[in-house]
């Protein structure tokens, strides 16, 4: 690991703790970031309100004119201090919940398509988690779940029809109890009868044999 001696605290420190400086021979400042930070803090405390406001305006103007440099500096700072930055961001978000909520809302409104794409990609990566959450919500809110399903079916008749077709194909393929019961009731013409389990099993066995014979004859 490359190191350098700070000209202020005179301690040998990793080169990463020294800011970049194109004017110096080694491309780094003579003082470490900690010492520079202490000096800058002292300087800021000595500023008058007018001087501080002017400095803030100048800094804000530079950031607006150099967005790429600001982003790159932020990435580098985050990479150097991940744990510290994460803790700082979390603390700020906890202290400014209303502002975070409003900013997030505005961003979603301006980037609807991108936001929906992100949500869909996340749901595809976490299908099991999403399904479990939906089931849990439906169990805790039966009336709302029923109303939601009803509204969705009314708004999407074509999708409902397609889903019903797929479900029927699946029932026929797997010879489910529901399919066999419906088949028996249709064939007998009596919709009100209670079909016993033994009859369902016998009918399933008959249909299975019939399919196997048909496959062999094909």
C-alpha positions in Angstrom: 0.0 0.0 0.0 1.4 3.4 -1.0 1.7 5.9 1.8 2.5 9.5 2.3 3.4 11.8 5.2 1.0 14.6 6.0 2.6 18.0 6.2 0.3 19.1 9.0 -0.1 16.1 11.4 3.2 14.5 10.1 1.7 11.1 10.2 2.3 8.4 7.5 -1.1 7.6 5.9 -2.4 5.7 2.9 -2.3 7.6 -0.3 -6.1 7.4 -0.7 -6.5 9.7 2.3 -4.9 12.6 0.3 -7.0 14.5 -2.2 -6.0 14.7 -5.8 -4.0 17.7 -6.9 -2.7 18.1 -10.5 -0.3 20.8 -9.4 1.8 18.5 -7.2 4.4 16.0 -8.4 2.7 12.9 -7.0 -0.8 14.1 -8.0 -1.9 14.4 -4.3 -2.2 17.2 -1.8 0.4 17.7 0.9 -2.1 17.5 3.7 -4.4 14.6 4.4 -8.2 14.8 4.0 -8.7 14.8 7.8 -6.4 17.8 8.3 -7.9 19.7 5.4 -11.4 19.0 6.8 -10.5 20.4 10.2 -9.0 23.5 8.6 -12.1 24.0 6.3 -14.4 23.6 9.3 -12.5 26.3 11.2 -12.7 28.6 8.2 -16.4 28.0 7.8 -17.1 28.8 11.4 -15.2 32.1 11.0 -17.3 33.2 8.1 -20.0 35.9 8.5 -23.6 34.9 7.4 -23.2 37.0 4.2 -19.8 35.4 3.3 -21.2 31.9 4.0 -24.3 32.6 1.8 -22.0 33.9 -1.0 -19.8 30.8 -0.8 -22.9 28.5 -0.9 -24.2 30.3 -4.0 -20.8 29.9 -5.7 -20.6 26.2 -4.8 -24.2 25.6 -6.0 -23.5 27.4 -9.3 -20.4 25.2 -9.9 -22.3 22.0 -9.2 -25.0 23.0 -11.7 -22.4 23.7 -14.4 -20.4 20.5 -13.7 -23.0 17.7 -13.0 -20.7 14.9 -14.3 -17.8 15.9 -12.0 -20.2 16.1 -9.1 -21.5 12.6 -9.8 -18.0 11.2 -10.2 -16.8 12.8 -7.0 -19.8 11.3 -5.2 -19.1 7.8 -6.5 -15.5 8.0 -5.5 -16.4 9.3 -2.0 -19.0 6.5 -1.6 -16.5 3.9 -2.7 -14.0 5.1 -0.2 -16.4 5.3 2.8 -19.3 2.9 2.1 -20.2 2.2 5.7 -20.0 5.8 6.8 -21.9 7.1 3.7 -24.7 4.5 4.2 -25.0 5.4 7.9 -25.1 9.2 7.0 -27.7 8.7 4.2 -29.9 6.5 6.5 -29.7 9.1 9.3 -30.6 11.9 6.9 -33.6 10.0 5.5 -34.9 9.2 9.0 -34.7 12.9 9.9 -36.3 14.1 6.7 -39.1 11.5 6.0 -41.6 14.0 4.7 -39.1 15.5 2.3 -37.9 12.1 1.1 -41.5 11.0 0.5 -42.3 14.1 -1.5 -39.1 14.0 -3.5 -39.7 10.3 -4.3 -43.3 11.1 -5.3 -42.2 13.8 -7.7 -39.5 11.6 -9.2 -42.0 8.8 -9.8 -44.3 11.2 -11.5 -41.6 12.4 -13.9 -40.2 8.9 -14.6 -43.3 6.7 -14.6 -42.3 4.3 -17.4 -38.8 3.8 -16.0 -40.2 3.4 -12.4 -42.7 0.8 -13.6 -40.0 -1.1 -15.5 -37.8 -1.2 -12.3 -40.8 -2.5 -10.3 -41.6 -5.2 -12.8 -38.0 -6.3 -13.0 -37.8 -6.5 -9.2 -41.1 -8.5 -9.1 -39.7 -11.0 -11.7 -36.6 -11.5 -9.6 -38.6 -12.0 -6.4 -41.7 -13.9 -7.5 -41.9 -16.1 -4.4 -41.7 -13.1 -2.1 -44.3 -11.2 -4.0 -46.7 -14.1 -4.1 -46.4 -14.6 -0.4 -46.9 -11.0 0.3 -50.0 -10.9 -1.9 -51.5 -14.0 -0.1 -50.8 -12.5 3.3 -52.5 -9.2 2.3 -55.5 -11.1 0.9 -55.8 -13.1 4.1 -55.6 -9.9 6.2 -58.0 -8.0 4.0 -60.6 -10.4 2.5 -63.2 -7.7 1.7 -60.6 -5.5 -0.1 -59.1 -8.4 -1.9 -62.6 -9.5 -3.1 -63.4 -6.0 -4.3 -60.0 -5.6 -6.0 -60.5 -8.9 -7.9 -64.0 -7.9 -9.0 -62.8 -4.5 -10.3 -59.8 -6.1 -12.1 -62.1 -8.7 -13.8 -64.5 -5.9 -14.9 -61.6 -3.9 -16.4 -59.9 -6.8 -18.1 -62.6 -9.1 -19.7 -60.2 -10.3 -22.4 -57.6 -11.3 -19.9 -60.2 -13.1 -17.7 -61.3 -15.1 -20.8 -57.8 -16.0 -21.7 -57.0 -17.1 -18.1 -60.2 -19.2 -18.0 -59.1 -21.0 -21.2 -55.7 -21.7 -19.8 -57.1 -22.9 -16.5 -59.6 -25.2 -18.4 -56.8 -26.7 -20.5 -54.8 -27.3 -17.3 -57.7 -29.0 -15.6 -58.3 -31.3 -18.6 -54.6 -32.2 -18.9 -54.3 -33.0 -15.2 -57.8 -34.5 -14.8 -58.6 -32.5 -11.7 -61.5 -33.3 -9.4 -63.3 -30.2 -10.6 -63.0 -31.1 -14.2 -64.2 -34.7 -13.6 -67.2 -33.5 -11.5 -68.2 -31.0 -14.1 -67.9 -33.7 -16.8 -70.1 -36.2 -14.9 -72.7 -33.5 -14.2 -72.8 -32.5 -17.8 -73.1 -36.1 -19.1 -75.9 -37.0 -16.6 -77.6 -33.7 -17.1 -78.1 -33.4 -13.3 -76.2 -30.3 -11.9 -77.4 -30.7 -8.3 -76.0 -34.2 -7.6 -73.2 -34.8 -5.1 -70.5 -36.8 -6.9 -68.8 -39.4 -4.5 -65.0 -39.6 -4.4 -65.0 -43.2 -5.5 -66.8 -42.3 -8.7 -64.4 -39.4 -9.3 -61.4 -41.8 -8.9 -63.1 -44.4 -11.2 -63.8 -41.8 -13.9 -60.2 -40.5 -13.7 -58.9 -44.1 -14.1 -61.2 -44.6 -17.1 -60.1 -41.4 -18.8 -56.4 -42.2 -18.2 -56.8 -45.6 -19.8 -58.7 -44.1 -22.7 -55.9 -41.6 -23.4 -53.2 -44.2 -23.3 -55.1 -46.4 -25.8 -55.6 -43.4 -28.1 -51.9 -42.6 -28.0 -50.9 -46.1 -28.9 -53.3 -46.2 -31.8 -52.0 -42.9 -33.1 
